[in-house]
């Protein structure tokens, strides 16, 4: 356990940031799963609508520093490829 005041504060700040990152990652994963399930059901219109929402959440997570830009780009690319293959 930390004894120094600044170290105690860092523990609080890190816990808060970890919780925020976990919430953002969870929301992103949920939106990605919605796209995948819509695509696997063969519902192209729903998949496209979910894709827009998923890309938005991925971009937000990237801008907040939760995901690296290349990681976010890879996730978006895989989703676009999945939806575009449904022709």
Secondary structure, 3 states (H helix, E strand, C coil): CCCCHHHHHHHHHHHHHHHHHHHHHHHHHHHHHHHHHHHHHCCHHHHHHHHHHHHHHHHHHHHCCCCCHHHHHHHHHHHHHHHHCCC
